């Protein structure tokens, strides 16, 4: 529970459906403010903790706050710093779902003897029957976690404008068997209507924001303070190696950026890539931003194993990107080659490449 509308409605729906529900909230690390006192993480401010506790009291369920600051600092904040130091642009929400929500928090749920971890994510889980030992096994609810002959598909949320399957592609069959996404079956408008139906005081509350551990939302300022090496100046190079100027630190720039480069040229130039080994920023004309392929590492196939041959799918290269058609070929080192039908703009190392078959999320990996 976060004190927001999505997780509050999730809890209310589960209570209504007859589940025995326990509310849990994590106290996450955030940087100290200028006078040395900690600034609350934007996911767990005192007001949000109070809202979550009030909702739990209203639903008559237990509520616990877990001190997860050190785990979050080590697994997410340091990861964010290290990735930028290597010239990559990470999506910390993917790493948070991999290491915090669906590993650390799921284990905390198991420690309370829970069968499921339910969250307010906009996604869906669909059990599908499979043939094992010559017998067809059908969906078995509510004890689907014990039905070993059922596979689980991760689907986009009904509300595609809020769909969060992109950041959930790290989920495995074992974890999907113990996860519930109740609000994934509704649009955001319907979720707010449900909050009013349940008389929840958070019905009109604003959504939370990314980079919850950066107090002012300025990640460049955060990296200047916590990773000074990521702001070492270096050369701005043309693709042929010509020196065009100096940058102020690789982490200050994004792939596809045109303004604020501090260089002049006969035609507009865009950031094409970051060369961390040389601390160099490589720029070029816009048409050079389009790429026909990428490689991705740490690939998770939600079905449980990689396809035996190339597969055709839609691929998203960023959370808000439009999915584009590609052929995906797996290798034995948990990597894939993604070959697009048409050049794709703005492929960025560190972001997720996530694969879809229409509404079904097949899996994904981290762009190299």
Secondary structure, DSSP 8 states (H G I E B T S, - for coil): --SSHHHHHHHHHHHHTT---EEEEEE----B-TTSSB---TTS-HHHHHHHHHHHHHHT-EEEEEE-HHHHIIIIIHHHHHHHHTT----HHHHHIIIIIIIIIHHHHHHTT-S-EE---SEEEEEEE-EETTEE-----S-GGG-TTEEEEEEE-SSTTT--GGGGTT--HHHHTTEE-GGGGS-HHHHHHHHHHTT-TTTT-----S-TTSTTS-HHHHHHHH-GGGG--EEEEETT--EEEEES-GGG--TT--TT-----SS--EEEEEETTTTEEEEE-GGGGEEEEEEEEEEEETTSS--SS-EEEEEESSTTS--EEEEEEE-TTS-EEEEEEEEEE---TTSEEEEEETTEEEEEEEE-
